[in-house]
Amino acid sequence: MLAQVLIGERFAAPTLDEALSKARLSTRDAGLATHIVYGSLRYHLTLERALQPLLRSNTQNKVKALLLAGAFEKLILETPGHAVVNEYVNLAKRDFGRLSGLVNAVLRRVSAPTPSAETELSLPGWLITAFENAYGEGAEAVMRDFLQPSPLWLWLTGQGVRDLESEGAAVEPGFGDVYRVTLAKPLRASSAFVRGEAQPINPASFAAVEALGDVRGERVLDLAGGAGVKAAMLAARGAHVTSVDVDARKHKAARENLSRLRLQAEFLDADLREAPRIEGADFVLLDAPCTGSGTLRAHPEIKLRLTPQAVEEMAALQAQLLQSAASLVRPGGSLLYSVCSVMEHEGPGVLRVFLQRHPEFEASGLSIAVPSVQDKFGVRTLAVGGLDGFYLSKLRRLP
């Protein structure tokens, strides 16, 4: 699993889901496998720096993955060194034959790299600077929190809370209808999920739905709606939702999920780089594609692939989509711009240029339940305690 993610072919979550569904491991072993994969990715830069002096540049990808996992157990989990060496050498003998000698030598010798901000936070310098620009004095707390495992956040109905608690789950208050949950059984096997009383969503993501305000009985356009999670949450709040995305394949999963939740929405295929020919609305949500830099806790592989150039390219796409979204807002209506990124270019940078070019729009105040940092265009959620980093801006089209 780790090798597939490291060579850039796969993302961690679907890779784990697919592999663990076939492996039929015990709950404990499946949890350990998940922890090792995600932990090795979260601490990848630190582990790479530790292993680099001991490896050649042509080390096989699968051997490298094995060494990263072993180094994670030894250096981060602090599993006794002799146990790590014994276990991983046995794995290497089974899978790589003579290369087990290399694994033995490296894992015996590997030690923590020279301390620096990059190795302490397991982030490249340019990303550290980006987080500091976003959060100021609070940046270090965010970056350290991103090294921790993600909690499970669930939107729950009252019945969903009761169902989970009856099965032995611990349901803690979170933010409004989104709770922090420790399950007693796999989520998909829980009665709350099966009956449509539960939906996984991070509170920072739900804040984009919350920020639109009272949408009961209103028509809402959910642009770049993807798998339709926000469309489902809008429908649960009583909205008549039309979800638009360029990838029609995502609509199948979205429809199935809404059916499970006993909710309804309309789905349309459209490339939002140009304004789609659909009727405008008083409420428009653009949850724009982004770099995902605010979700590094749940998707740590992103930081292995992200570059400054990718940030600029994504900001250019976001500007195009915001232009299209704006054309669908009726006079007096609201447009909620949302990205799961902390990057200046993707948040305030996009809004600054848009508002300069569109005097018919103004930034209006928004209220969300999760902790956030405000600027003149919107808010950035404070990504600590298991929260993702989102940038949200609510724009009003003047009558």
C-alpha positions as CSV (number, residue, x, y, z in Angstrom):
1,M,0.0,0.0,0.0
2,L,2.7,2.4,1.0
3,A,4.8,1.8,-2.1
4,Q,1.8,2.4,-4.4
5,V,1.2,5.8,-2.7
6,L,4.8,6.8,-2.7
7,I,5.4,6.4,-6.4
8,G,2.4,8.7,-7.0
9,E,0.0,6.2,-8.4
10,R,-2.6,6.1,-5.7
11,F,-4.0,8.1,-2.8
12,A,-3.8,6.6,0.7
13,A,-7.5,6.4,1.6
14,P,-8.8,4.4,-1.4
15,T,-5.6,2.2,-1.4
16,L,-6.2,1.3,2.2
17,D,-9.9,0.7,1.8
18,E,-9.3,-1.6,-1.2
19,A,-6.4,-3.5,0.4
20,L,-7.9,-4.0,3.8
21,S,-11.3,-5.2,2.4
22,K,-9.3,-8.0,0.8
23,A,-6.9,-8.8,3.6
24,R,-9.5,-9.7,6.2
25,L,-7.3,-8.6,9.1
26,S,-8.4,-8.4,12.7
27,T,-9.7,-5.0,13.7
28,R,-6.4,-4.5,15.7
29,D,-4.2,-5.5,12.8
30,A,-6.1,-3.4,10.3
31,G,-5.8,-0.4,12.7
32,L,-2.0,-1.0,13.0
33,A,-1.6,-1.2,9.2
34,T,-3.5,2.0,8.8
35,H,-1.5,3.7,11.4
36,I,1.8,2.6,9.8
37,V,0.8,3.7,6.3
38,Y,-0.5,7.1,7.4
39,G,2.2,7.7,9.9
40,S,5.0,6.9,7.4
41,L,3.4,9.5,5.0
42,R,2.9,12.1,7.7
43,Y,6.5,11.8,8.8
44,H,7.9,11.1,5.3
45,L,10.3,14.1,5.1
46,T,11.7,13.3,8.6
47,L,12.1,9.6,7.8
48,E,13.6,10.4,4.4
49,R,16.3,12.6,6.0
50,A,17.1,9.8,8.5
51,L,17.4,7.1,5.8
52,Q,19.1,9.2,3.1
53,P,22.7,8.7,4.3
54,L,22.2,5.0,4.5
55,L,20.7,4.3,1.1
56,R,21.6,4.5,-2.6
57,S,19.5,6.5,-5.0
58,N,18.5,3.4,-6.9
59,T,16.9,1.6,-3.9
60,Q,13.8,-0.3,-5.1
61,N,10.5,1.4,-4.3
62,K,9.1,-1.5,-2.3
63,V,12.3,-1.8,-0.3
64,K,12.2,1.9,0.4
65,A,8.6,1.6,1.5
66,L,9.5,-1.2,3.9
67,L,12.4,0.9,5.3
68,L,10.2,3.9,5.8
69,A,7.6,1.8,7.7
70,G,10.4,0.3,9.8
71,A,12.0,3.7,10.5
72,F,8.5,5.1,11.5
73,E,8.1,2.3,14.0
74,K,11.6,2.7,15.4
75,L,11.9,6.5,15.4
76,I,8.4,7.8,15.8
77,L,6.4,5.0,17.6
78,E,9.6,4.2,19.5
79,T,9.0,0.4,19.1
80,P,12.1,-1.3,20.6
81,G,14.8,-1.4,17.9
82,H,15.5,-5.1,18.1
83,A,11.8,-5.9,17.6
84,V,11.7,-3.6,14.5
85,V,14.8,-5.1,13.0
86,N,13.6,-8.7,13.6
87,E,10.2,-8.1,12.1
88,Y,11.2,-6.1,9.1
89,V,14.1,-8.4,8.2
90,N,11.7,-11.3,8.2
91,L,9.4,-9.4,5.9
92,A,12.4,-8.6,3.6
93,K,13.5,-12.2,3.5
94,R,10.1,-13.3,2.4
95,D,9.7,-10.5,-0.3
96,F,13.2,-9.5,-1.3
97,G,15.5,-12.4,-0.6
98,R,19.2,-11.2,-0.5
99,L,18.1,-7.5,0.1
100,S,17.1,-8.5,3.6
101,G,20.8,-7.8,4.5
102,L,20.3,-4.2,3.4
103,V,17.2,-3.9,5.5
104,N,19.0,-5.3,8.5
105,A,21.9,-2.9,8.2
106,V,19.8,0.2,7.6
107,L,17.3,-0.4,10.4
108,R,20.0,-1.2,12.9
109,R,21.8,2.1,12.1
110,V,19.0,4.5,11.3
111,S,18.7,7.3,13.9
112,A,16.8,10.6,14.1
113,P,18.0,13.2,11.6
114,T,19.7,16.5,12.5
115,P,17.0,18.6,14.2
116,S,15.6,21.5,12.1
117,A,12.2,23.1,11.6
118,E,11.7,20.8,8.5
119,T,12.5,17.6,10.3
120,E,10.5,18.6,13.5
121,L,7.4,19.4,11.4
122,S,8.0,17.0,8.5
123,L,7.4,19.8,6.0
124,P,9.5,21.4,3.4
125,G,10.6,25.0,4.1
126,W,8.3,26.6,1.6
127,L,5.2,24.9,3.1
128,I,6.3,26.0,6.6
129,T,6.5,29.6,5.3
130,A,3.0,29.2,3.8
131,F,1.5,28.0,7.1
132,E,3.2,30.9,8.9
133,N,1.8,33.4,6.5
134,A,-1.7,31.8,7.0
135,Y,-1.7,31.5,10.8
136,G,1.0,33.7,12.2
137,E,1.9,32.7,15.8
138,G,-0.6,29.8,15.6
139,A,1.2,28.1,12.7
140,E,3.3,25.8,14.7
141,A,0.4,24.4,16.6
142,V,-1.4,23.7,13.2
143,M,1.6,22.0,11.7
144,R,2.2,19.8,14.7
145,D,-1.4,18.9,14.9
146,F,-1.3,17.7,11.2
147,L,1.2,15.0,12.3
148,Q,-1.5,13.4,14.5
149,P,-4.1,10.8,13.4
150,S,-7.4,12.1,12.2
151,P,-10.4,11.7,14.5
152,L,-13.6,10.5,13.0
153,W,-16.1,13.3,12.6
154,L,-19.7,12.4,11.8
155,W,-22.8,14.5,11.0
156,L,-25.5,12.7,13.0
157,T,-29.2,12.9,13.5
158,G,-30.5,12.5,17.0
159,Q,-31.4,8.9,16.1
160,G,-27.9,8.4,14.8
161,V,-26.4,9.5,18.1
162,R,-28.7,7.0,20.0
163,D,-27.9,4.2,17.5
164,L,-24.1,4.6,17.8
165,E,-24.2,4.9,21.6
166,S,-26.4,1.7,21.8
167,E,-23.6,-0.1,19.9
168,G,-21.0,1.0,22.4
169,A,-19.5,4.0,20.4
170,A,-18.3,7.1,22.2
171,V,-20.1,10.1,20.8
172,E,-18.6,13.4,22.0
173,P,-20.0,16.9,21.3
174,G,-18.3,18.6,18.4
175,F,-19.7,21.5,16.4
176,G,-23.5,21.6,16.0
177,D,-24.7,18.4,14.3
178,V,-21.1,17.2,13.7
179,Y,-19.8,14.9,16.5
180,R,-16.4,13.4,17.3
181,V,-16.9,9.7,17.4
182,T,-14.9,6.6,18.5
183,L,-16.6,3.6,16.9
184,A,-17.3,0.2,18.5
185,K,-17.6,-1.4,15.0
186,P,-16.7,-0.4,11.4
187,L,-18.7,2.6,10.3
188,R,-20.3,0.9,7.3
189,A,-21.6,-1.9,9.6
190,S,-23.2,0.5,12.1
191,S,-26.9,0.9,12.1
192,A,-26.6,4.7,12.0
193,F,-24.7,4.6,8.7
194,V,-26.9,1.9,7.2
195,R,-30.1,3.7,8.1
196,G,-28.8,7.1,6.8
197,E,-28.4,8.8,10.1
198,A,-24.7,9.4,9.8
199,Q,-22.4,11.1,7.3
200,P,-18.6,11.5,7.6
201,I,-17.6,15.2,7.2
202,N,-15.0,17.4,8.9
203,P,-16.5,20.3,10.9
204,A,-14.5,22.8,8.8
205,S,-16.0,21.4,5.6
206,F,-19.5,21.5,7.2
207,A,-18.8,25.2,8.0
208,A,-19.2,26.0,4.3
209,V,-22.7,24.7,4.4
210,E,-23.4,26.5,7.7
211,A,-22.1,29.8,6.3
212,L,-24.7,29.9,3.6
213,G,-27.3,30.6,6.2
214,D,-30.9,29.5,6.3
215,V,-31.5,27.6,3.1
216,R,-34.7,25.8,4.0
217,G,-37.0,25.8,1.0
218,E,-34.5,27.6,-1.1
219,R,-32.9,26.6,-4.4
220,V,-29.1,26.2,-3.9
221,L,-26.5,25.6,-6.6
222,D,-23.7,23.3,-5.4
223,L,-20.9,24.0,-7.9
224,A,-17.9,21.6,-8.3
225,G,-19.9,19.4,-6.0
226,G,-17.8,16.2,-6.5
227,A,-19.1,13.3,-4.5
228,G,-22.0,15.4,-3.3
229,V,-21.3,15.4,0.5
230,K,-22.1,19.1,0.8
231,A,-25.1,18.7,-1.5
232,A,-26.4,16.1,1.0
233,M,-25.8,18.4,4.0
234,L,-27.6,21.2,2.2
235,A,-30.5,18.9,1.4
236,A,-30.6,17.8,5.0
237,R,-31.1,21.5,5.9
238,G,-34.1,21.7,3.7
239,A,-32.6,23.1,0.5
240,H,-33.5,22.2,-3.1
241,V,-30.1,21.4,-4.4
242,T,-28.6,21.2,-7.9
243,S,-25.1,19.8,-7.8
244,V,-22.8,20.5,-10.8
245,D,-19.5,18.8,-11.6
246,V,-17.4,18.1,-14.6
247,D,-16.9,14.5,-13.7
248,A,-20.2,12.6,-14.2
249,R,-18.7,9.5,-12.5
250,K,-18.8,11.2,-9.2
251,H,-22.5,11.7,-9.5
252,K,-23.2,8.0,-9.3
253,A,-21.6,7.8,-5.9
254,A,-23.3,11.0,-4.8
255,R,-26.7,9.6,-5.8
256,E,-26.1,6.4,-3.9
257,N,-25.1,8.3,-0.8
258,L,-28.1,10.6,-0.9
259,S,-30.3,7.6,-1.4
260,R,-28.8,6.1,1.8
261,L,-29.4,9.3,3.6
262,R,-33.0,9.4,2.3
263,L,-32.3,12.8,0.7
264,Q,-32.7,14.2,-2.8
265,A,-30.8,16.4,-5.1
266,E,-30.5,17.1,-8.9
267,F,-27.1,16.5,-10.6
268,L,-25.8,18.1,-13.7
269,D,-22.6,17.6,-15.7
270,A,-20.8,20.8,-16.7
271,D,-17.3,22.2,-17.1
272,L,-17.4,25.3,-14.9
273,R,-14.5,26.9,-16.5
274,E,-17.2,28.6,-18.5
275,A,-20.6,29.6,-17.1
276,P,-23.0,26.7,-17.5
277,R,-26.4,27.4,-19.1
278,I,-28.5,26.8,-16.0
279,E,-30.9,29.1,-14.1
280,G,-29.3,31.3,-11.5
281,A,-30.1,31.1,-7.8
282,D,-30.1,33.2,-4.6
283,F,-27.7,30.8,-3.0
284,V,-24.6,29.5,-4.7
285,L,-21.8,27.4,-3.1
286,L,-18.5,27.0,-5.0
287,D,-16.4,24.4,-3.2
288,A,-13.6,24.9,-5.6
289,P,-10.9,22.3,-6.5
290,C,-7.8,23.1,-4.5
291,T,-4.4,21.8,-3.4
292,G,-5.8,20.3,-0.3
293,S,-3.1,21.9,1.9
294,G,-5.6,22.2,4.7
295,T,-6.2,18.4,4.8
296,L,-2.7,17.1,5.3
297,R,-3.7,15.3,8.5
298,A,-6.2,13.1,6.6
299,H,-4.3,13.2,3.2
300,P,-0.6,13.4,4.1
301,E,0.5,12.2,0.6
302,I,-0.5,15.6,-0.7
303,K,2.6,17.2,0.9
304,L,4.8,14.7,-1.0
305,R,3.5,16.0,-4.4
306,L,2.6,19.6,-3.8
307,T,4.8,22.4,-5.4
308,P,4.6,26.2,-5.5
309,Q,3.8,25.9,-9.2
310,A,0.8,23.7,-8.5
311,V,-0.5,26.3,-6.0
312,E,-0.4,29.0,-8.7
313,E,-2.0,26.8,-11.3
314,M,-4.8,25.9,-8.9
315,A,-5.4,29.5,-8.0
316,A,-5.7,30.3,-11.7
317,L,-8.4,27.6,-12.1
318,Q,-10.2,28.8,-9.0
319,A,-10.4,32.3,-10.5
320,Q,-12.1,30.9,-13.6
321,L,-14.6,28.9,-11.6
322,L,-15.4,31.9,-9.3
323,Q,-16.1,34.0,-12.4
324,S,-18.6,31.3,-13.6
325,A,-20.1,30.9,-10.2
326,A,-20.7,34.7,-9.9
327,S,-22.7,34.7,-13.1
328,L,-25.2,32.4,-11.6
329,V,-25.9,34.5,-8.5
330,R,-29.1,36.5,-8.7
331,P,-29.1,40.2,-7.6
332,G,-29.2,40.3,-3.8
333,G,-28.1,36.7,-3.6
334,S,-25.1,35.0,-1.8
335,L,-22.1,33.2,-3.1
336,L,-20.0,31.1,-0.7
337,Y,-16.4,30.5,-1.9
338,S,-14.8,27.5,-0.2
339,V,-11.4,25.8,-0.5
340,C,-9.8,23.2,1.7
341,S,-6.5,25.0,1.5
342,V,-4.6,27.4,3.7
343,M,-2.6,29.0,0.8
344,E,-2.7,32.7,0.4
345,H,-3.0,32.4,-3.3
346,E,-6.0,30.1,-3.2
347,G,-7.9,32.2,-0.6
348,P,-7.5,35.9,-0.2
349,G,-5.4,36.1,-3.4
350,V,-8.3,34.8,-5.5
351,L,-10.9,37.0,-3.7
352,R,-8.8,40.2,-3.9
353,V,-8.6,40.0,-7.7
354,F,-12.2,39.0,-8.1
355,L,-13.6,41.9,-6.0
356,Q,-11.4,44.4,-7.8
357,R,-12.9,43.3,-11.1
358,H,-16.5,42.9,-9.9
359,P,-17.8,45.9,-8.0
360,E,-21.3,44.4,-8.1
361,F,-20.1,42.0,-5.4
362,E,-19.1,42.7,-1.8
363,A,-17.6,40.5,0.9
364,S,-20.2,40.1,3.7
365,G,-19.7,38.8,7.2
366,L,-20.1,35.1,7.9
367,S,-20.6,33.2,11.1
368,I,-19.3,29.6,11.7
369,A,-19.1,27.4,14.7
370,V,-15.5,26.2,14.3
371,P,-12.6,28.4,15.5
372,S,-11.3,30.6,12.7
373,V,-9.0,33.5,11.8
374,Q,-10.7,36.4,10.0
375,D,-9.3,38.8,7.3
376,K,-11.0,41.4,5.1
377,F,-12.3,38.8,2.6
378,G,-13.4,35.9,4.8
379,V,-12.2,33.4,7.4
380,R,-9.6,30.6,7.6
381,T,-10.6,27.8,9.9
382,L,-8.0,27.1,12.7
383,A,-6.8,23.6,11.8
384,V,-6.2,22.2,15.3
385,G,-7.9,19.5,17.3
386,G,-8.6,17.5,14.3
387,L,-10.1,20.3,12.2
388,D,-9.2,20.8,8.6
389,G,-7.9,24.1,7.2
390,F,-10.6,25.8,5.0
391,Y,-10.8,29.3,3.6
392,L,-14.4,30.6,3.3
393,S,-15.6,33.8,1.9
394,K,-19.3,34.9,1.6
395,L,-20.0,37.3,-1.2
396,R,-23.2,39.2,-1.7
397,R,-24.4,40.4,-5.1
398,L,-25.7,43.9,-4.8
399,P,-29.4,44.4,-5.9
